[in-house]
């Protein structure tokens, strides 16, 4: 047995040592988790009060909002290494919303015309625009995560293991693209028109015309 062990190549011995080290590391992690379950954990919120940093006035009318859901399949590979050694793949369900609004702050004095009898009004508004996608973290979750051996070891020494910023950013991007193709801005313009007509007619205007342009 001793002669066979001596005949093993150096790389085989190194692999054997690495395997033993990995077994000890994962065994230690399991013991830590078991001790945590035994002693339990407590959560204390010692956050300071929220501070008001700035205030800005809003002049936009949020006229429509769309809810979207996307399944993100993000895979990162490393050249010349198999996925079992180095590589990640995350399947993530992202849920979020996008608002469509009309910026009434861009309406100038020449964009609103009223006749002398105050029975007819013509308004020209800027086209509706889309806001930034807002990802709902309560309804978004990772379905599965696959990480190579080196990535798992890296998580042990990382301040933010299982970081999901990449898939969240990609989910928000896809939601924004879906909102642009959904006709949400057209719906926002129709809702804005209905709101202004109802408001002005309640003030005595009988003929209200609303158009949109640059």
C-alpha positions as a Markdown table, in Angstrom:
| # | Residue | x | y | z |
|---|---|---|---|---|
| 1 | Unk | 0.0 | 0.0 | 0.0 |
| 2 | Unk | 2.9 | 2.4 | 0.9 |
| 3 | Unk | 4.6 | 1.8 | -2.5 |
| 4 | Unk | 1.4 | 2.5 | -4.4 |
| 5 | Unk | 0.8 | 5.8 | -2.5 |
| 6 | Unk | 4.4 | 6.8 | -3.3 |
| 7 | Unk | 3.9 | 6.1 | -6.9 |
| 8 | Unk | 0.9 | 8.4 | -7.2 |
| 9 | Unk | 1.5 | 11.6 | -9.2 |
| 10 | Unk | 1.8 | 14.9 | -7.5 |
| 11 | Unk | -1.5 | 16.3 | -8.9 |
| 12 | Unk | -3.4 | 13.3 | -7.6 |
| 13 | Unk | -2.1 | 13.9 | -4.1 |
| 14 | Unk | -3.1 | 17.6 | -4.4 |
| 15 | Unk | -6.6 | 16.6 | -5.4 |
| 16 | Unk | -6.8 | 14.2 | -2.5 |
| 17 | Unk | -5.8 | 16.9 | -0.1 |
| 18 | Unk | -8.2 | 19.4 | -1.6 |
| 19 | Unk | -11.0 | 16.9 | -1.3 |
| 20 | Unk | -10.3 | 16.4 | 2.4 |
| 21 | Unk | -10.2 | 20.1 | 3.0 |
| 22 | Unk | -13.6 | 20.6 | 1.3 |
| 23 | Unk | -15.1 | 17.8 | 3.3 |
| 24 | Unk | -13.9 | 19.5 | 6.5 |
| 25 | Unk | -15.2 | 22.9 | 5.4 |
| 26 | Unk | -18.7 | 21.7 | 4.5 |
| 27 | Unk | -18.8 | 19.5 | 7.7 |
| 28 | Unk | -17.9 | 22.6 | 9.7 |
| 29 | Unk | -20.7 | 24.6 | 8.0 |
| 30 | Unk | -23.2 | 22.0 | 8.9 |
| 31 | Unk | -22.2 | 22.0 | 12.5 |
| 32 | Unk | -22.5 | 25.8 | 12.6 |
| 33 | Unk | -26.0 | 25.7 | 11.2 |
| 34 | Unk | -27.0 | 23.0 | 13.7 |
| 35 | Unk | -25.6 | 25.1 | 16.6 |
| 36 | Unk | -27.5 | 28.1 | 15.2 |
| 37 | Unk | -30.8 | 26.1 | 15.3 |
| 38 | Unk | -30.1 | 25.0 | 18.9 |
| 39 | Unk | -29.3 | 28.4 | 20.3 |
| 40 | Unk | -31.7 | 30.3 | 18.1 |
| 41 | Unk | -31.3 | 33.9 | 16.8 |
| 42 | Unk | -32.9 | 37.2 | 17.8 |
| 43 | Unk | -33.4 | 40.2 | 15.6 |
| 44 | Unk | -33.1 | 43.8 | 16.9 |
| 45 | Unk | -33.8 | 46.9 | 14.8 |
| 46 | Unk | -31.4 | 49.6 | 15.9 |
| 47 | Unk | -31.8 | 51.8 | 12.9 |
| 48 | Unk | -31.7 | 55.5 | 13.3 |
| 49 | Unk | -34.6 | 57.8 | 12.3 |
| 50 | Unk | -35.1 | 58.6 | 8.6 |
| 51 | Unk | -33.8 | 61.9 | 7.5 |
| 52 | Unk | -35.4 | 64.2 | 5.0 |
| 53 | Unk | -32.7 | 64.9 | 2.3 |
| 54 | Unk | -34.7 | 66.9 | -0.3 |
| 55 | Unk | -38.2 | 67.8 | -1.5 |
| 56 | Unk | -39.3 | 68.3 | -5.0 |
| 57 | Unk | -42.7 | 69.3 | -6.4 |
| 58 | Unk | -44.4 | 66.9 | -8.8 |
| 59 | Unk | -46.5 | 68.1 | -11.7 |
| 60 | Unk | -47.1 | 64.8 | -13.5 |
| 61 | Unk | -50.4 | 63.0 | -13.7 |
| 62 | Unk | -50.0 | 59.3 | -13.3 |
| 63 | Unk | -52.7 | 58.1 | -15.6 |
| 64 | Unk | -52.0 | 54.4 | -16.0 |
| 65 | Unk | -50.0 | 51.6 | -14.4 |
| 66 | Unk | -49.1 | 48.2 | -15.7 |
| 67 | Unk | -48.1 | 45.1 | -13.7 |
| 68 | Unk | -45.7 | 42.7 | -15.3 |
| 69 | Unk | -44.0 | 39.4 | -14.6 |
| 70 | Unk | -40.9 | 38.0 | -16.3 |
| 71 | Unk | -38.8 | 34.8 | -15.8 |
| 72 | Unk | -35.1 | 35.6 | -16.0 |
| 73 | Unk | -32.7 | 32.8 | -16.9 |
| 74 | Unk | -29.2 | 34.2 | -16.3 |
| 75 | Unk | -26.2 | 32.0 | -16.9 |
| 76 | Unk | -22.5 | 32.9 | -16.5 |
| 77 | Unk | -19.8 | 30.6 | -17.8 |
| 78 | Unk | -16.0 | 30.6 | -17.5 |
| 79 | Unk | -13.9 | 29.6 | -20.5 |
| 80 | Unk | -12.0 | 26.3 | -20.3 |
| 81 | Unk | -13.8 | 25.3 | -17.0 |
| 82 | Unk | -16.9 | 23.1 | -16.6 |
| 83 | Unk | -19.9 | 24.6 | -14.9 |
| 84 | Unk | -19.5 | 22.3 | -12.0 |
| 85 | Unk | -16.2 | 24.0 | -11.2 |
| 86 | Unk | -16.9 | 27.6 | -12.1 |
| 87 | Unk | -20.1 | 29.0 | -13.3 |
| 88 | Unk | -23.6 | 30.2 | -12.1 |
| 89 | Unk | -27.1 | 29.9 | -13.4 |
| 90 | Unk | -30.1 | 31.6 | -11.8 |
| 91 | Unk | -33.7 | 31.2 | -12.6 |
| 92 | Unk | -35.5 | 34.2 | -11.2 |
| 93 | Unk | -39.2 | 35.4 | -11.3 |
| 94 | Unk | -39.4 | 39.1 | -11.4 |
| 95 | Unk | -42.6 | 41.0 | -10.8 |
| 96 | Unk | -42.9 | 44.7 | -11.0 |
| 97 | Unk | -44.9 | 47.7 | -12.3 |
| 98 | Unk | -44.4 | 50.6 | -14.7 |
| 99 | Unk | -46.4 | 53.9 | -14.5 |
| 100 | Unk | -47.4 | 56.0 | -17.5 |
| 101 | Unk | -47.8 | 59.7 | -16.9 |
| 102 | Unk | -48.4 | 63.1 | -18.5 |
| 103 | Unk | -46.1 | 65.9 | -17.4 |
| 104 | Unk | -48.5 | 68.8 | -16.9 |
| 105 | Unk | -45.6 | 71.0 | -15.9 |
| 106 | Unk | -44.6 | 71.3 | -19.5 |
| 107 | Unk | -48.0 | 72.8 | -20.5 |
| 108 | Unk | -47.4 | 76.5 | -21.4 |
| 109 | Unk | -49.8 | 79.4 | -21.6 |
| 110 | Unk | -50.2 | 79.0 | -25.3 |
| 111 | Unk | -51.2 | 75.4 | -25.0 |
| 112 | Unk | -54.5 | 76.3 | -23.3 |
| 113 | Unk | -57.1 | 78.2 | -25.1 |
| 114 | Unk | -60.5 | 79.3 | -23.7 |
| 115 | Unk | -63.2 | 81.2 | -25.5 |
| 116 | Unk | -64.6 | 84.5 | -24.1 |
| 117 | Unk | -67.8 | 82.8 | -23.0 |
| 118 | Unk | -65.8 | 80.2 | -21.1 |
| 119 | Unk | -67.8 | 77.4 | -22.7 |
| 120 | Unk | -65.1 | 76.0 | -24.9 |
| 121 | Unk | -61.5 | 74.9 | -24.0 |
| 122 | Unk | -58.7 | 73.5 | -26.2 |
| 123 | Unk | -55.7 | 71.9 | -24.5 |
| 124 | Unk | -52.4 | 70.7 | -26.1 |
| 125 | Unk | -50.4 | 68.3 | -23.8 |
| 126 | Unk | -47.1 | 66.5 | -24.2 |
| 127 | Unk | -47.3 | 62.9 | -25.0 |
| 128 | Unk | -47.4 | 60.4 | -22.1 |
| 129 | Unk | -44.2 | 58.9 | -21.0 |
| 130 | Unk | -43.2 | 55.8 | -19.0 |
| 131 | Unk | -41.6 | 55.9 | -15.6 |
| 132 | Unk | -38.8 | 53.7 | -14.4 |
| 133 | Unk | -39.7 | 50.1 | -13.8 |
| 134 | Unk | -40.3 | 49.3 | -10.1 |
| 135 | Unk | -39.5 | 45.8 | -9.0 |
| 136 | Unk | -41.6 | 44.3 | -6.3 |
| 137 | Unk | -39.2 | 42.4 | -4.1 |
| 138 | Unk | -42.1 | 40.8 | -2.1 |
| 139 | Unk | -43.4 | 39.1 | -5.3 |
| 140 | Unk | -40.0 | 38.4 | -6.9 |
| 141 | Unk | -38.1 | 35.4 | -6.0 |
| 142 | Unk | -35.3 | 33.0 | -7.2 |
| 143 | Unk | -36.7 | 29.6 | -8.4 |
| 144 | Unk | -33.3 | 27.9 | -8.5 |
| 145 | Unk | -29.6 | 28.7 | -8.2 |
| 146 | Unk | -26.8 | 26.6 | -9.5 |
| 147 | Unk | -23.2 | 27.5 | -8.6 |
| 148 | Unk | -19.9 | 25.9 | -9.3 |
| 149 | Unk | -17.6 | 24.7 | -6.6 |
| 150 | Unk | -15.4 | 27.7 | -6.8 |
| 151 | Unk | -18.4 | 30.0 | -6.6 |
| 152 | Unk | -19.7 | 28.3 | -3.5 |
| 153 | Unk | -16.3 | 28.7 | -1.9 |
| 154 | Unk | -16.3 | 32.3 | -2.8 |
| 155 | Unk | -19.6 | 32.8 | -1.1 |
| 156 | Unk | -18.1 | 31.7 | 2.2 |
| 157 | Unk | -15.8 | 34.8 | 2.2 |
| 158 | Unk | -18.2 | 37.2 | 0.6 |
| 159 | Unk | -19.9 | 40.0 | 2.4 |
| 160 | Unk | -23.0 | 39.6 | 0.2 |
| 161 | Unk | -23.4 | 35.9 | -0.8 |
| 162 | Unk | -26.1 | 34.9 | -3.3 |
| 163 | Unk | -26.1 | 38.4 | -4.7 |
| 164 | Unk | -29.2 | 38.9 | -6.9 |
| 165 | Unk | -28.5 | 42.4 | -8.2 |
| 166 | Unk | -27.7 | 41.1 | -11.7 |
| 167 | Unk | -30.9 | 39.2 | -12.1 |
| 168 | Unk | -33.0 | 42.0 | -10.6 |
| 169 | Unk | -31.5 | 44.5 | -12.9 |
| 170 | Unk | -32.1 | 42.3 | -15.9 |
| 171 | Unk | -35.7 | 41.7 | -14.7 |
| 172 | Unk | -36.3 | 45.4 | -14.5 |
| 173 | Unk | -34.9 | 45.9 | -18.0 |
| 174 | Unk | -37.2 | 43.2 | -19.5 |
| 175 | Unk | -40.2 | 44.7 | -17.6 |
| 176 | Unk | -39.4 | 48.2 | -19.1 |
| 177 | Unk | -39.2 | 46.7 | -22.6 |
| 178 | Unk | -42.6 | 45.0 | -22.1 |
| 179 | Unk | -44.1 | 48.2 | -20.9 |
| 180 | Unk | -43.0 | 50.0 | -24.1 |
| 181 | Unk | -44.8 | 47.4 | -26.2 |
| 182 | Unk | -47.9 | 47.3 | -24.1 |
| 183 | Unk | -49.7 | 50.4 | -25.3 |
| 184 | Unk | -49.5 | 51.8 | -21.8 |
| 185 | Unk | -48.8 | 55.4 | -22.9 |
| 186 | Unk | -51.8 | 55.4 | -25.2 |
| 187 | Unk | -54.0 | 54.3 | -22.3 |
| 188 | Unk | -52.5 | 57.0 | -20.1 |
| 189 | Unk | -53.4 | 59.7 | -22.7 |
| 190 | Unk | -57.0 | 58.4 | -23.0 |
| 191 | Unk | -57.3 | 58.5 | -19.2 |
| 192 | Unk | -55.9 | 62.0 | -19.0 |
| 193 | Unk | -58.3 | 63.2 | -21.6 |
| 194 | Unk | -61.2 | 61.7 | -19.7 |
| 195 | Unk | -60.0 | 63.3 | -16.4 |
| 196 | Unk | -59.6 | 66.8 | -17.9 |
| 197 | Unk | -63.0 | 66.6 | -19.8 |
| 198 | Unk | -64.8 | 65.6 | -16.6 |
| 199 | Unk | -63.0 | 68.3 | -14.6 |
| 200 | Unk | -63.6 | 71.2 | -17.1 |
| 201 | Unk | -67.2 | 70.1 | -17.7 |
| 202 | Unk | -67.9 | 70.2 | -14.0 |
| 203 | Unk | -66.7 | 73.9 | -14.2 |
| 204 | Unk | -69.2 | 74.8 | -16.9 |
| 205 | Unk | -67.2 | 74.0 | -20.1 |
| 206 | Unk | -69.4 | 72.3 | -22.7 |
| 207 | Unk | -66.8 | 71.7 | -25.4 |
| 208 | Unk | -63.4 | 70.4 | -24.3 |
| 209 | Unk | -60.8 | 69.3 | -26.9 |
| 210 | Unk | -57.5 | 67.6 | -25.8 |
| 211 | Unk | -54.6 | 66.8 | -28.1 |
| 212 | Unk | -51.1 | 65.6 | -27.6 |
| 213 | Unk | -47.9 | 66.6 | -29.3 |
| 214 | Unk | -44.2 | 67.3 | -28.6 |
